[in-house]
Amino acid sequence: MSDKKVLRNKTGVKTYLTPDFALIGENIALLDKEVKKCLETNEIRLVIDFESVSFIDSEGLEKLLEYYNQVRRTGGSLEIFNPNPLCNEILNLTCITDYLDIYFNLDKAGGNSHEGSAHN
């Protein structure tokens, strides 16, 4: 039995998902399950907290774009919070930041301001 988990915390209109594992291979199914639950309950302003995400591979990047497209179709948003330097570099080099805002300041994550964002 896996001890990996995704914490889910709703604060106001934002739902924070905090996976405690690398976003690779079969691990992604755990996050996928939580994102689907959010969408089913009309929680469409999602913030994925990367605090405990050590790495993200191409499958994880594809899923982030899939989640982005799903929440955008419903009028929602998807943001990334607090990626480590390696994940931040991967997100920037693969141009995911063209679609997703990345924040390092919790007060800004989920907000309308781009202050504190990894890009403008």
C-alpha positions as CSV (number, residue, x, y, z in Angstrom):
1,M,0.0,0.0,0.0
2,S,1.3,3.4,-1.0
3,D,1.9,6.0,1.7
4,K,1.9,8.8,-0.9
5,K,-0.9,11.3,-0.7
6,V,-2.3,14.6,-1.9
7,L,-3.6,16.9,0.8
8,R,-6.6,18.9,-0.2
9,N,-7.5,22.1,1.5
10,K,-10.2,24.6,0.4
11,T,-9.7,28.2,1.6
12,G,-12.3,30.6,0.3
13,V,-12.7,30.0,-3.4
14,K,-9.3,28.4,-3.8
15,T,-8.5,24.7,-3.4
16,Y,-4.9,23.8,-2.6
17,L,-3.7,20.4,-3.7
18,T,-0.4,19.4,-2.0
19,P,1.1,16.2,-3.4
20,D,3.9,14.7,-1.3
21,F,5.7,13.0,-4.2
22,A,7.4,13.5,-7.5
23,L,5.0,14.0,-10.4
24,I,6.2,11.1,-12.4
25,G,4.8,7.9,-13.8
26,E,2.1,6.1,-11.8
27,N,2.3,8.8,-9.0
28,I,0.4,11.2,-11.3
29,A,-2.8,9.1,-10.9
30,L,-3.0,10.2,-7.3
31,L,-3.0,13.9,-8.2
32,D,-5.3,13.1,-11.2
33,K,-7.9,11.6,-8.8
34,E,-7.9,14.7,-6.6
35,V,-8.2,17.1,-9.6
36,K,-11.1,15.1,-10.9
37,K,-12.8,15.3,-7.5
38,C,-12.3,19.1,-7.4
39,L,-13.9,19.5,-10.9
40,E,-16.8,17.2,-10.0
41,T,-17.6,19.5,-7.0
42,N,-17.1,22.7,-9.0
43,E,-13.9,23.6,-7.2
44,I,-12.3,25.2,-10.3
45,R,-9.7,27.6,-8.8
46,L,-6.9,25.2,-8.1
47,V,-3.4,25.8,-6.7
48,I,-1.0,22.9,-6.8
49,D,1.5,23.3,-4.0
50,F,4.9,21.9,-5.1
51,E,6.5,22.2,-1.7
52,S,7.1,18.4,-1.5
53,V,7.3,17.7,-5.3
54,S,11.0,16.8,-5.9
55,F,10.7,16.3,-9.7
56,I,8.3,16.5,-12.6
57,D,8.7,14.4,-15.8
58,S,7.1,14.8,-19.2
59,E,4.0,12.9,-18.2
60,G,3.6,15.2,-15.2
61,L,4.0,18.3,-17.5
62,E,1.3,16.9,-19.9
63,K,-1.0,16.4,-17.0
64,L,-0.5,20.0,-15.8
65,L,-1.5,21.2,-19.3
66,E,-4.5,18.9,-19.3
67,Y,-5.6,20.2,-15.9
68,Y,-5.1,23.8,-17.1
69,N,-7.3,23.1,-20.1
70,Q,-10.0,21.4,-18.0
71,V,-10.3,24.2,-15.5
72,R,-10.1,27.0,-18.1
73,R,-13.1,25.4,-19.9
74,T,-15.1,25.7,-16.7
75,G,-14.0,29.3,-16.1
76,G,-11.5,28.4,-13.4
77,S,-7.8,28.7,-12.9
78,L,-4.8,26.6,-12.2
79,E,-1.6,27.9,-10.5
80,I,1.6,26.4,-9.2
81,F,2.9,27.4,-5.8
82,N,6.4,27.0,-4.4
83,P,8.3,24.8,-6.8
84,N,11.8,23.8,-5.8
85,P,14.6,25.2,-8.1
86,L,14.8,22.1,-10.3
87,C,11.0,21.9,-10.8
88,N,10.9,25.7,-11.4
89,E,13.7,25.4,-14.1
90,I,11.8,22.5,-15.8
91,L,8.6,24.5,-15.8
92,N,10.4,27.5,-17.3
93,L,12.4,25.6,-19.8
94,T,9.4,23.7,-21.1
95,C,7.4,27.0,-21.4
96,I,4.6,25.7,-19.0
97,T,4.9,29.2,-17.6
98,D,3.3,30.5,-20.8
99,Y,0.1,28.9,-19.5
100,L,0.4,28.6,-15.7
101,D,1.3,31.2,-13.2
102,I,4.0,30.2,-10.6
103,Y,4.0,31.8,-7.2
104,F,6.4,31.7,-4.3
105,N,4.3,33.9,-2.0
106,L,1.2,32.2,-0.7
107,D,-0.7,35.5,-0.4
108,K,-0.4,35.8,-4.2
109,A,-1.2,32.3,-5.2
110,G,-4.7,32.2,-6.5
111,G,-5.0,35.9,-6.7
112,N,-5.3,38.3,-9.6
113,S,-2.0,39.9,-9.0
114,H,1.1,38.7,-10.8
115,E,3.4,40.1,-8.0
116,G,5.5,37.3,-6.7
117,S,5.0,35.3,-9.9
118,A,8.0,33.5,-11.4
119,H,7.2,35.3,-14.7
120,N,5.2,38.4,-15.8
